[in-house]
Amino acid sequence: MLAWKLTVSPTLTEGGVVPFLIDWGETEHPASKLPKGCTLVSLRAEHPNPERVEAMIAALGLELPVKRGSAPALIAAIATPRGIVDLR
């Protein structure tokens, strides 16, 4: 069983682009059970107002490239045995 607490507000995360916090407590992190063989290559974002999102991300002390896009999106580039795949 997984159990966690998180801090998130739809009005503050800009459509899911600005990170939120997860406290896994005593639960084992689910990434420990993932299949091996894939690696995160990069993480980037798109948003209709990239300047606002970049300011919010910088206030958290994080770096995340944000380009202008028609809708909020996080894009993870994953290296797989079959090549790099972008997940949106």
N, C-alpha and C positions, 0 to 999 in steps of 0.2 A: 504494500500500500504506500502511495506517495502522499505526503502531507507537507504543506508549506504555507507561508504567509507572504503576501506581496503588497507593495505600495504602487497603486496605479490610479490615475484619473483620466478618463477619455479626453477631458479638456486640456490636460497638461502634456500628454504624450504625443500630440500632433499626429494623430492617426497611427500610432505605434512606432514612429520613427525615433522619438526620444526615449531612452532606456528607462526602465523602472527597476525596482529592487525586489529580489526574491530571497527570503530567509528559508533555507531548506530544513532548518531545525535539526532533528535527529535522523531525518530521512536521507538515505544515500542519494547522492546526486545522480539523476537518470543518465547522464552522459557516460557514467562508468560502465553501463550495460550495453552501450551502442556497439554495433559491429565495427571491427577494425578495417582499415584500408582507405578511409576517406579523411581529408584534411581541409580545414578552412584556409583558403588562400587569401581572401579579402572580404571586407564588409563595407558596403557603401549605401547611401540613401538617396532618394528622390523626394521632392516636396514642392508644392506650388509656391511656398515662401521659404526658400532655403536659408536666407539671412536670419530669419527668426529662429529656425530650428538650429542652425549652427550656434547662435548665441546661447540657446538653452543647453545644448550639448557641452559647450565650452564652460558654462557655469557649473557643470558637474565634474569638470576637470578631465573631460574625455575628448578624443579626436575621432571624427567620423566625417568622411567626405560627403557633402550633400550637394546634389545638382538640382536644378529646376526641373520639375516633372509635373505632369497633369494631375497626379494623385500621390499621396504619401506611399512610399514603398521602401522596404529594406531589401537589399539584394546581397545574398551571400554567394561568393564564388567558392565552390567546393571541388577539390581535386579528387577524382574518383579513378578506379582502375581503367575506366573507359574515357578518361579525359576530364576537362574542367566543365562543370555544370553550374549555371546560375540558378539559384533558388530565390523566388520572389515571395 
